[in-house]
Amino acid sequence: MKVFFSEKMVAQSGSISPSAGKPIHVVRSWQALGIPLDVTEPDPVTIDELCLAHDRAFVTGVLEGRIENGFGNTREDVRRSLPYTTGAMLAAARWAIARKSAAAAPCSGFHHAKWNRADGFCTFNGLVVTAMVLRKEGARRVGILDFDEHYGDGTDAILRKLGIDFVVHVTAGAEYGRPEQAEGFLERIETWVESMSACDVILYQAGADPHIDDPFGGWLTTAQLRDRDARVFEAVAARKIPIAWNLAGGYQEPLRKVLDIHDNTAREHAAHH
């Protein structure tokens, strides 16, 4: 399984969100599964690349510690990690496109970030940044399949502000969130993937926070989350659509409960690619 990870992506958020510190724990957990991992350190994105999706004054203000990040602080370790977090998503997408396969970026903290401000534990919108860089490199269409618990409001807002029409954006959090919706959600996955069949790559947010026990979620069981991932990977493999996926949210304690969900996503990746 191809994974883009560096300890430079890891920081202490200084908040209730574990996302900045989670990548190293996820990779160690994946290594214990017995799935062969091919781990590569991603290059950091540049300021110019971040500015394809964000206001330059906001980007430089965050990176220089003058503007708060998505965790509501200006911690230096978070600032240093941010270019590598988005860099991992971009590297995974590039690799998936080049090899018409799947790659993982064990990162999160993207879809609430707006054009000129951080929000909801998200500082820079690595989904839109990745899509914009790929567009400059020749991609015709990019899919964003967001199965985090929450509505990807920042992604939608940036796409509207910049008039981006080459991105197919599905954010399940806009419609789904109740246990009685689970079966309908799962049955709809193939249709959503089909809507992205002309995309050069799908950026998949495999959120752990829809779990029924998550304090910020509460509607899918562990088995249903694994079924969700199986359906996504099976559908993209059948259509030969490259896919790059990340971790998105997950707030249960202890962290082991969240790692178990991310482990299942890795198992389904390995089963289908």
N, C-alpha and C positions, 0 to 999 in steps of 0.2 A: 504494500500500500504506500503510495507516494504521499509524503507529508512535508510541508514547508514550515519549519520551526526553528527558532533560535531563542536562547535564553535572554536575548536582547528584547524580546517581546514581553517579557515578564516584569511586572511591577506590583507594588502594593497600592491598592486603590485609595486607601484611607476612607472607605465608605462601606456600606453594607453589601455592595456588589462584589462577588468574588472574581469577576471576569478578567481583571488585569493580571491576577496571580494564577489563574486557572490553567493556562497553556502547559506549563511544565508538569503539573499533576496529571493532566489528560494524556500527555505523551508517555509518561511513565506507566500509566494504567494500560495504555494500548500495548506497550512493550511487554507487559505481563500476560497479554492475551495469547501470545504465541503466533500472532499474525506478523509475517515478515514486513518490517517497515524500512522504507528507503527515505531517510530524513535528510533534507537539504536546507541550509540556512538561506532565507530570502534576503534579497537586497532591500534596503529601505526605500520607500517612495520619496520623491523629491518634493520640495515646496511647490515647484511649478506643477507637478502632478496633482498634489492636493488642491491646488487652486483651480483645477479644471472643474471641481465640484463645489468649491467654497470661496468665500470672500478672502482676498489676500490679507487684509488687515486682521481678520479673525485667525487665519492660519498662523501668521507670524506671531500674533499676540499670545496664542496658546503655546507655541513652541519656545517662546522667549519667557514664559512664565508671567505675563501681564494679564492674561485672560484665563478664567477658570476652565478646566477640562470638564468632561461629562460627569465626573465624580464630585464636582463642586469644590475643587481645590487646584493648586498649582504645583503639585509635587513634582520634583525634578525627575524621579524615576519614571513616573507616568509620561512626562514630556518626552523622555528619551525613547520610551517604548513605542510611542504612537506611529512613527514612520515604519517601524518593522511590523506592527500589527496589520496595517493596510498593505504593506509590502508582501506579507504572507498570502493575503487574499489574491493580490495581483499575480504573484508568482505561481500560485496554484492554478489560476485561470489560464495563464499563458501555457503552462505545462499541459493542462488538459486539452487545450486547443491543438497544440503542436502534435500531440500523440493520440488525439481523438479518444481520450480515456477519462479517468477520474483522479482527482487529487484533493487532499485535505489541508485546510489551514486552521489549526487549532486556536482560533482567535474569535473575538466577539466585540460588541460595542460599536455598532454601525448605524442601525436603521432609524434611530430617533434624532441623529445629528442633522441640523438644519444648515442652510447655506452660510449663515453668519453667526451661528451660536451652537453650543453644545447642549445636549438635553438627554435626560433619562439614561445616565451611565454611558452615553455615546458621545464621543468627541468629534471624530471625523467620519463621514459616511463612506467607509471603504468599499461599499457596494457600488455606489455611483462613481467614485474615483476610479475603481477598476474598470467599470463599463466605459468611462470616458477615455482612459488610456488605451484600452483595447480598440476603441473606435478609431483613435489616431493611428493605431497600428494595422488597421485594415478590417476590423470586424464589422460586419454588416448589421447584425442584430445580437443583442444580449438579453438573456432572460434572468430575472431575479425572482426566485421562488422562495418566499419568506414564510417559513413555518414556525417562527417565534410565536409566543403567546400573544404578543401585542401588535397592534397596527403599526406598520412601517411608515409613520407619518412624515418623518424626515426625508425618507426616500421619495415619497410622493411629492413633497413640497419642493425639493430640489429639481426633480424631473419637470415639474410645472414651471418653476421659475426660469429654468434654462431652456425651456421649450424642447426638451429631449423627446424624440419620437422613435428612436431606434431600440428602446428598451421595453421589453414585455414584463410588466411588474405584477406579480400576484402576492398579496399579503393577506394570509388567512386570518390574521387577527382583526381584520376589518369586518368579518362576518361570523367567525366561529369562536366559541368559548364556553359552550355548555355541554355536559356529558351526553345529553340526548342528541347532540349534533355529530357525535363521533363517527358513526357509521356513514352518514352522508358525506362528511369530510373525507374519509378514507376512499370512498367510491369516486370522489371527484378528482382525485389526484391524477389519474391517467389523462383526464380531459385537460387539466392545467398543463401537464407536460406536453400534451399534443399541441396546445396553443403556442408552445415554444419550439416546435419541431424545426422551424427555419432559423433558429438562433445558432450562432457559432459556439456558444457556451451558455450553460445555466449556472448561476451563482445561487447556491442552495444554503439557506439558513436552517440548519437542523436543530431548532431550539429545544432545550430541555425543560423550559418553564411551562409548557402546556400540561405537564404532569399533574395528575389529580391531587398530589400532596404538596405541590409547590405553593409557597405563600403568595406568589404573584400569578399563579395559574389556576389549574384545577379542573381539567375536563378529560384528559386522556390518561389511560392506564399505561404502565410500563410496556405491556404487550402491544397496546395500540400504537404507542410511539415507535416501537420496533417495526410494526406492520407498516406504519407511515413511511419509514425509511426504506423498507424493503420495496414498497410500491414505487417510490421515487427512483431508486437505483435500477429496478427492473424496467421501468418505463423508459428511462434515458438510455439504458443499454440496448433495449429493443430497437430504439430509433437512432442509435449511434450518435447521440448528442453528448458532447463533452460536458463534464460537470465538475465544478470546484465548490467544495462545501466547507462551512465553518460551524462553530458551536452555538452561537447566539446565547440566549439567556438560560438561567438555571440557578435557583436560589435556595434549594433545600439544604438543611443542615442535618448531619455532617455532610461535607462535600462529597463523600463517597457515594451518596445517593445520586448526585448529579453525574459523577463519573460513570456510574453504572449505565446511565442513559446514553452518554457519549460512547461508551464501550459498545453498546448495541448498534449504534450508527456505524462504527468502524467495522463491526462484524458483517453488516449488510453491504457495506462498500466492498469488503473483501469477497463476499459471496457472489457478487454480480460483476466484478471487474478483475 
